[in-house]
Amino acid sequence: MADMPLAIRTQTIGECWIVSVNHVLSHGQPHHDGEVGLLEVLGLAVEISAPSVSDPLLSAHGDPTVLARTLAKFARGACMPDRPFTYGQRIFDMAGVDQFDWMVERLKRKPETKSATINLLVPGSSAASLPCLTTLDAKIRKGRLDLQFFFRSQNIFGRQYANLAALAQLQSDLARHCNTVSGTLRGYVASAHIYDFDKDEAGKLLTGAPVRITDRYYEHGPQASGA
Protein backbone atom coordinates (compact mmCIF):
# COMPACT_ATOMS: atom_id res chain seq x y z
CA MET A 1 0.00 0.00 0.00
CA ALA A 2 1.30 3.45 -0.90
CA ASP A 3 2.01 5.87 1.91
CA MET A 4 -1.11 7.75 2.89
CA PRO A 5 -0.86 11.57 2.82
CA LEU A 6 -0.70 13.43 6.11
CA ALA A 7 -3.23 15.92 4.73
CA ILE A 8 -5.13 16.74 1.57
CA ARG A 9 -4.19 20.28 0.56
CA THR A 10 -6.02 22.00 -2.29
CA GLN A 11 -7.00 25.47 -3.41
CA THR A 12 -10.74 24.91 -3.81
CA ILE A 13 -13.55 22.96 -2.17
CA GLY A 14 -14.26 21.05 -5.38
CA GLU A 15 -10.65 19.94 -5.68
CA CYS A 16 -10.67 18.83 -2.04
CA TRP A 17 -13.84 16.81 -2.65
CA ILE A 18 -12.43 15.00 -5.69
CA VAL A 19 -9.13 14.19 -3.96
CA SER A 20 -10.92 13.06 -0.80
CA VAL A 21 -13.22 10.74 -2.77
CA ASN A 22 -10.20 9.24 -4.52
CA HIS A 23 -8.39 8.83 -1.20
CA VAL A 24 -11.25 6.95 0.46
CA LEU A 25 -11.82 4.73 -2.58
CA SER A 26 -8.09 3.96 -2.73
CA HIS A 27 -7.31 3.56 0.98
CA GLY A 28 -10.64 2.92 2.68
CA GLN A 29 -11.14 -0.27 4.67
CA PRO A 30 -14.40 -2.24 4.53
CA HIS A 31 -16.68 -1.46 7.45
CA HIS A 32 -20.41 -1.22 8.10
CA ASP A 33 -23.03 0.84 9.88
CA GLY A 34 -25.76 -1.57 10.81
CA GLU A 35 -26.47 -3.50 7.63
CA VAL A 36 -25.04 -0.82 5.32
CA GLY A 37 -21.53 -1.45 4.01
CA LEU A 38 -18.96 1.28 3.49
CA LEU A 39 -15.29 2.07 2.89
CA GLU A 40 -13.71 4.03 5.74
CA VAL A 41 -10.53 5.99 6.37
CA LEU A 42 -9.91 6.80 10.01
CA GLY A 43 -8.41 10.26 10.31
CA LEU A 44 -8.56 12.45 7.19
CA ALA A 45 -7.08 15.95 7.39
CA VAL A 46 -7.98 18.52 4.74
CA GLU A 47 -6.82 22.06 4.03
CA ILE A 48 -8.36 24.46 1.49
CA SER A 49 -6.51 27.69 0.80
CA ALA A 50 -9.25 29.55 -1.14
CA PRO A 51 -12.62 28.20 0.01
CA SER A 52 -15.71 29.56 -1.74
CA VAL A 53 -19.37 28.61 -1.99
CA SER A 54 -19.15 29.35 -5.72
CA ASP A 55 -17.22 26.40 -7.12
CA PRO A 56 -17.42 25.05 -10.68
CA LEU A 57 -16.93 21.42 -9.62
CA LEU A 58 -19.80 21.65 -7.16
CA SER A 59 -21.99 23.31 -9.78
CA ALA A 60 -21.14 20.61 -12.32
CA HIS A 61 -21.36 17.50 -10.15
CA GLY A 62 -23.06 18.21 -6.80
CA ASP A 63 -26.69 17.60 -5.95
CA PRO A 64 -28.22 21.12 -5.93
CA THR A 65 -30.90 20.06 -3.46
CA VAL A 66 -28.30 18.78 -0.98
CA LEU A 67 -26.21 21.90 -1.41
CA ALA A 68 -29.15 24.27 -0.87
CA ARG A 69 -30.44 22.25 2.09
CA THR A 70 -27.02 22.15 3.76
CA LEU A 71 -26.50 25.89 3.36
CA ALA A 72 -29.96 26.44 4.85
CA LYS A 73 -29.20 24.05 7.72
CA PHE A 74 -26.29 26.26 8.81
CA ALA A 75 -28.25 29.52 8.68
CA ARG A 76 -29.37 31.60 11.64
CA GLY A 77 -32.88 30.57 12.68
CA ALA A 78 -32.75 27.33 10.68
CA CYS A 79 -35.44 24.83 11.67
CA MET A 80 -36.25 21.70 9.68
CA PRO A 81 -39.29 19.67 10.79
CA ASP A 82 -37.76 16.43 9.47
CA ARG A 83 -34.50 16.85 11.41
CA PRO A 84 -33.99 16.70 15.20
CA PHE A 85 -31.74 19.77 15.09
CA THR A 86 -29.89 22.01 12.65
CA TYR A 87 -26.36 23.37 12.76
CA GLY A 88 -27.89 26.83 12.72
CA GLN A 89 -29.56 26.06 16.03
CA ARG A 90 -26.34 24.71 17.54
CA ILE A 91 -24.26 27.67 16.32
CA PHE A 92 -26.67 30.57 16.85
CA ASP A 93 -28.81 29.30 19.74
CA MET A 94 -27.01 26.65 21.78
CA ALA A 95 -28.92 26.45 25.08
CA GLY A 96 -29.77 30.13 24.64
CA VAL A 97 -26.22 31.18 23.71
CA ASP A 98 -25.47 32.73 20.31
CA GLN A 99 -22.12 31.04 19.77
CA PHE A 100 -21.49 32.95 16.52
CA ASP A 101 -21.71 36.28 18.32
CA TRP A 102 -19.63 34.85 21.16
CA MET A 103 -16.84 33.97 18.71
CA VAL A 104 -17.02 37.38 17.02
CA GLU A 105 -16.87 39.22 20.34
CA ARG A 106 -13.89 37.16 21.45
CA LEU A 107 -12.03 37.71 18.18
CA LYS A 108 -12.72 41.45 18.12
CA ARG A 109 -11.68 41.90 21.75
CA LYS A 110 -8.43 40.00 21.25
CA PRO A 111 -7.64 39.37 17.56
CA GLU A 112 -4.66 37.13 18.38
CA THR A 113 -6.78 34.86 20.59
CA LYS A 114 -6.43 31.08 20.53
CA SER A 115 -9.76 30.63 22.27
CA ALA A 116 -12.54 31.35 19.76
CA THR A 117 -13.70 27.73 19.84
CA ILE A 118 -17.22 26.33 20.09
CA ASN A 119 -18.77 22.91 20.66
CA LEU A 120 -21.92 21.66 18.93
CA LEU A 121 -22.58 18.62 21.13
CA VAL A 122 -24.99 18.51 24.06
CA PRO A 123 -23.09 16.83 26.91
CA GLY A 124 -24.60 13.54 27.99
CA SER A 125 -27.12 13.42 25.13
CA SER A 126 -28.61 9.98 24.48
CA ALA A 127 -30.28 11.10 21.25
CA ALA A 128 -30.06 8.73 18.30
CA SER A 129 -28.80 11.53 16.03
CA LEU A 130 -25.70 13.46 17.07
CA PRO A 131 -24.04 16.23 15.04
CA CYS A 132 -21.41 14.92 12.64
CA LEU A 133 -19.71 18.31 12.95
CA THR A 134 -18.78 18.70 16.61
CA THR A 135 -16.23 21.54 16.92
CA LEU A 136 -15.44 24.86 15.22
CA ASP A 137 -12.42 27.09 15.86
CA ALA A 138 -11.63 30.51 14.37
CA LYS A 139 -8.26 32.25 14.42
CA ILE A 140 -7.12 35.51 12.86
CA ARG A 141 -3.59 35.18 11.55
CA LYS A 142 -1.74 37.46 9.14
CA GLY A 143 -4.89 39.54 8.67
CA ARG A 144 -7.08 36.61 7.61
CA LEU A 145 -9.62 34.50 9.45
CA ASP A 146 -8.88 30.78 9.36
CA LEU A 147 -11.66 28.35 10.29
CA GLN A 148 -10.91 24.87 11.60
CA PHE A 149 -13.37 22.03 12.20
CA PHE A 150 -13.74 18.51 13.54
CA PHE A 151 -16.18 15.98 12.09
CA ARG A 152 -16.71 12.77 14.02
CA SER A 153 -18.09 11.32 10.78
CA GLN A 154 -18.46 12.52 7.19
CA ASN A 155 -20.09 11.00 4.10
CA ILE A 156 -17.32 12.00 1.69
CA PHE A 157 -19.06 11.38 -1.62
CA GLY A 158 -22.58 12.45 -0.75
CA ARG A 159 -22.06 15.25 1.76
CA GLN A 160 -18.48 16.57 2.04
CA TYR A 161 -18.78 19.13 -0.76
CA ALA A 162 -21.95 20.62 0.76
CA ASN A 163 -20.52 20.60 4.30
CA LEU A 164 -17.42 22.47 3.12
CA ALA A 165 -19.47 25.00 1.16
CA ALA A 166 -21.58 25.75 4.24
CA LEU A 167 -18.44 26.11 6.36
CA ALA A 168 -16.93 28.46 3.78
CA GLN A 169 -20.07 30.61 4.02
CA LEU A 170 -19.86 30.60 7.82
CA GLN A 171 -16.17 31.51 7.62
CA SER A 172 -16.94 34.41 5.29
CA ASP A 173 -19.66 35.67 7.64
CA LEU A 174 -17.32 35.47 10.64
CA ALA A 175 -14.59 37.32 8.75
CA ARG A 176 -16.96 40.07 7.68
CA HIS A 177 -18.19 40.60 11.24
CA CYS A 178 -14.56 40.78 12.38
CA ASN A 179 -13.64 43.30 9.65
CA THR A 180 -11.23 40.93 7.95
CA VAL A 181 -11.27 38.38 5.11
CA SER A 182 -11.42 34.61 4.88
CA GLY A 183 -8.20 32.65 5.03
CA THR A 184 -7.71 28.88 5.06
CA LEU A 185 -10.41 26.32 5.82
CA ARG A 186 -8.93 23.23 7.41
CA GLY A 187 -10.10 20.34 9.51
CA TYR A 188 -10.12 16.71 10.51
CA VAL A 189 -12.59 13.92 9.83
CA ALA A 190 -12.44 11.02 12.28
CA SER A 191 -14.44 8.64 10.05
CA ALA A 192 -14.22 9.58 6.37
CA HIS A 193 -16.38 7.12 4.48
CA ILE A 194 -18.15 6.29 1.24
CA TYR A 195 -21.16 4.00 1.36
CA ASP A 196 -21.23 0.90 -0.83
CA PHE A 197 -24.34 2.18 -2.61
CA ASP A 198 -22.34 5.24 -3.76
CA LYS A 199 -19.10 3.54 -4.82
CA ASP A 200 -19.98 3.15 -8.50
CA GLU A 201 -21.01 6.79 -8.87
CA ALA A 202 -17.94 7.90 -6.92
CA GLY A 203 -15.74 5.98 -9.34
CA LYS A 204 -17.44 7.64 -12.32
CA LEU A 205 -16.84 11.07 -10.75
CA LEU A 206 -13.11 10.39 -10.70
CA THR A 207 -13.03 9.54 -14.41
CA GLY A 208 -14.14 13.07 -15.30
CA ALA A 209 -17.44 11.80 -16.68
CA PRO A 210 -20.32 14.33 -16.69
CA VAL A 211 -21.78 12.93 -13.48
CA ARG A 212 -24.46 14.86 -11.60
CA ILE A 213 -24.83 12.96 -8.35
CA THR A 214 -28.21 12.32 -6.74
CA ASP A 215 -28.35 11.92 -3.00
CA ARG A 216 -29.40 8.44 -1.91
CA TYR A 217 -28.55 8.58 1.78
CA TYR A 218 -32.10 8.89 3.12
CA GLU A 219 -33.23 5.98 0.92
CA HIS A 220 -30.29 3.61 1.40
CA GLY A 221 -28.28 4.93 4.35
CA PRO A 222 -28.16 3.55 7.90
CA GLN A 223 -30.87 4.33 10.39
CA ALA A 224 -29.91 6.55 13.33
CA SER A 225 -29.29 4.38 16.39
CA GLY A 226 -27.07 6.46 18.65
CA ALA A 227 -23.96 4.64 17.45
Secondary structure, DSSP 8 states (H G I E B T S, - for coil): -----S-EEESSHHHHHHHHHHHHHHH-EEEEETTEEEEEEEEEEEEESS--S--HHHHHHS-HHHHHHHHHHTSTT---TTSS--HHHHHH-BTTB-HHHHHHHHHHH-TT-S-EEEE---TT---S---SEEEEEEEEETTEEEEEEEES-EETTTTHHHHHHHHHHHHHHHHHHTTSEEEEEEEEEEEEEEEGGGHHHHHHHHTT--------HHHHS------
